[in-house]
């Protein structure tokens, strides 16, 4: 059975030009994703807190933990390029500390940033998708949600919550033509992982069959596929981009 983006000869045809919103799109996985989706012909908007993204994107400075700022950001995107049809909830933070050294404030901050903001973004952004009966919600989680890792109790919990959210939203939104999926990176070379010490990096690499770190572009490739017309029958899926870290989980 051919996908909607294939012609009778099976050749892939360019899909419609969509309005895209990528949170945290100024660096790392977010920037790589924004660049890939722009190369696919889409209109791409990004949010950022610090450090503006390169030229060529509609950029909105926004602290995703602040509901008012996030509301205004989505409103500006709608006014600039139309209601988002593809949303990539990428922005997040990592705080390392042992369980007994993790304060309630630290835990709450991670849940607010990595989990609650993702739910808010879905609520704010799906209006246009519901009207069009087409949409893509793509969350960025972490292999820590599956395998855990020393010193990231709160981070792992905040990212694991995205898995349950994805599966539930897939049920709620599927009948409206909206797919909801989550990409799960392993150890990726980004600013967020540069602070890991040698022991921590070795711990991850020992569990990675490909025995190397991944790149932001490799994660963006998975996001680009899930955002494509050809992924129209994939929803509720967990897509690891981990070099095999956590294989079988």
C-alpha positions in Angstrom: 0.0 0.0 0.0 1.5 3.3 -1.0 1.7 6.2 1.4 -0.1 9.5 0.6 3.2 11.1 -0.5 4.0 8.5 -3.2 2.8 8.6 -6.8 1.7 5.6 -8.9 5.3 4.8 -9.8 6.2 4.7 -6.1 8.3 7.9 -6.3 8.1 10.2 -3.3 6.4 13.5 -4.0 7.0 16.7 -2.1 4.3 17.2 0.6 2.5 20.4 1.5 4.5 23.2 3.1 3.6 23.1 6.8 3.9 25.5 9.7 6.4 24.1 12.2 7.2 25.1 15.7 10.3 23.7 17.4 10.9 24.7 21.0 14.6 25.1 22.0 15.4 25.4 18.3 18.5 27.6 18.7 21.1 24.8 19.4 21.7 21.1 19.6 19.0 18.7 18.7 16.4 21.5 18.3 18.5 23.5 15.8 19.4 20.4 13.8 15.7 19.5 13.7 14.7 23.1 12.7 17.3 23.0 9.9 16.1 19.6 8.6 12.5 20.6 8.5 13.3 23.9 6.8 15.3 22.0 4.2 12.1 19.9 3.6 10.4 23.1 2.6 8.5 23.9 5.7 8.0 27.3 7.4 9.9 26.8 10.7 9.5 28.9 13.9 11.7 28.3 16.9 11.7 29.3 20.6 14.8 30.1 22.6 15.7 31.4 26.0 19.4 32.4 25.5 21.4 32.7 22.3 19.3 33.5 19.2 19.2 30.9 16.4 20.7 31.5 13.0 18.9 33.7 10.4 16.1 32.1 8.4 13.7 31.2 11.2 10.9 33.0 12.8 12.4 33.2 16.3 10.5 33.9 19.6 12.3 34.4 22.9 10.3 32.4 25.4 10.8 30.7 28.8 8.7 27.6 28.2 8.1 27.3 32.0 6.1 30.5 31.9 2.6 29.8 30.6 2.0 33.4 29.6 5.2 33.6 27.6 4.5 30.2 25.9 0.9 31.4 25.0 2.3 34.6 23.4 4.9 32.6 21.5 2.3 30.3 20.0 0.2 33.3 19.1 3.1 35.0 17.4 3.8 31.9 15.4 0.2 31.7 14.2 0.2 35.3 13.2 3.5 35.0 11.3 3.2 31.7 9.4 -0.2 30.1 10.4 -1.2 27.8 13.1 1.4 25.1 13.8 0.8 21.8 12.0 4.0 20.2 13.2 5.1 20.7 16.8 8.5 19.4 18.1 8.6 19.8 21.9 12.4 19.7 22.3 13.3 22.4 24.9 14.4 20.9 28.2 17.0 21.0 30.9 19.2 18.6 32.8 20.1 18.9 36.5 22.4 16.3 37.9 22.4 15.4 41.6 22.0 12.2 43.7 18.6 11.4 44.9 19.3 12.6 48.5 20.8 15.8 47.2 17.8 16.7 44.9 15.6 19.3 46.5 11.9 19.6 45.9 12.6 22.9 44.1 15.1 21.1 41.7 12.6 18.3 41.1 9.7 20.8 40.4 11.8 22.8 38.0 12.6 19.8 35.9 9.0 18.6 35.9 7.9 22.2 34.9 10.5 22.4 32.1 10.5 18.9 30.7 7.0 17.7 31.3 4.4 20.3 32.1 5.6 22.6 29.3 5.2 19.8 26.8 1.5 19.3 27.8 0.9 23.1 27.7 2.4 23.2 24.2 0.0 20.5 23.0 -3.0 22.3 24.5 -2.0 25.6 23.0 -0.9 24.3 19.6 -3.3 21.7 18.4 -6.2 24.0 17.5 -5.2 24.3 13.9 -4.4 20.6 13.7 -7.9 19.8 14.9 -9.5 22.1 12.3 -7.3 20.6 9.6 -7.7 17.0 10.8 -3.9 16.7 10.3 -1.0 17.2 12.6 2.2 16.0 14.2 3.2 16.2 17.8 6.7 15.0 18.4 8.3 14.9 21.9 12.0 14.5 22.7 12.6 12.3 25.7 15.8 10.5 26.8 17.1 7.0 27.2 17.4 7.9 30.9 13.6 7.4 31.0 14.2 3.7 30.3 17.5 2.8 31.7 18.1 5.4 34.4 21.5 6.7 35.0 23.5 7.7 38.1 22.6 11.2 39.4 19.6 12.0 37.2 16.6 10.8 39.3 14.5 13.9 38.7 15.6 14.2 35.0 14.7 10.6 34.3 11.3 11.0 35.9 10.5 14.1 33.9 11.5 12.4 30.7 9.7 9.2 31.5 6.4 11.1 31.9 6.6 12.1 28.3 6.3 8.4 27.3 2.9 8.0 29.1 1.8 11.4 27.7 2.6 10.4 24.2 0.7 7.1 24.4 -2.4 8.8 25.9 -2.4 11.7 23.5 -2.1 9.2 20.6 -5.4 7.7 21.7 -7.1 11.1 22.3 -6.0 12.7 19.0 -5.7 9.8 16.6 -9.3 10.1 15.4 -8.6 13.7 14.4 -5.8 12.7 12.1 -3.0 13.9 14.5 -0.1 11.6 15.2 1.8 11.7 18.5 5.3 10.1 18.9 8.3 10.4 21.0 12.0 10.3 20.0 14.4 8.9 22.6 18.0 10.0 22.1 20.9 8.2 23.7 24.3 9.9 24.4 24.3 12.7 21.8 27.1 15.2 21.3 25.4 18.5 22.4 26.1 21.3 24.8 23.9 19.4 27.4 26.2 16.4 27.4 29.6 18.2 27.2 29.7 18.5 31.0 29.7 14.8 31.5 32.9 13.5 33.1 34.9 10.6 31.6 33.4 8.0 34.0 29.9 9.1 33.0 30.6 9.0 29.3 32.2 5.6 29.7 29.1 4.3 31.6 26.9 5.3 28.7 29.3 4.0 26.0 29.7 0.6 27.6 26.0 0.1 27.2 25.9 1.3 23.6 26.4 -1.4 21.0 27.6 1.0 18.3 30.2 2.2 20.9 30.1 5.9 20.0 28.1 9.0 20.7 25.4 10.1 18.3 24.9 13.5 16.6 22.1 16.0 16.7 21.6 15.4 12.9 20.9 11.7 13.5 18.2 12.6 16.0 16.8 15.2 13.6 16.6 12.6 10.9 14.2 10.6 13.1 12.1 13.6 13.8 12.0 14.5 10.1 10.7 11.1 9.3 7.9 11.3 11.9 6.9 14.7 10.7 6.7 13.5 7.1 3.5 12.6 5.2 4.9 9.1 4.8 4.7 8.5 8.6 0.9 9.0 8.6 0.2 5.5 10.1 2.7 5.8 13.0 1.4 7.1 16.3 2.0 6.3 19.9 5.5 5.1 19.0 8.7 5.3 20.9 11.6 5.8 18.5 15.1 5.3 20.0 18.1 7.1 18.5 20.6 5.6 20.8 23.1 3.5 19.0 21.5 0.5 20.7 21.7 1.8 24.2 18.8 0.2 26.1 18.2 -2.4 23.4 15.3 -4.6 24.2 13.7 -2.1 26.7 
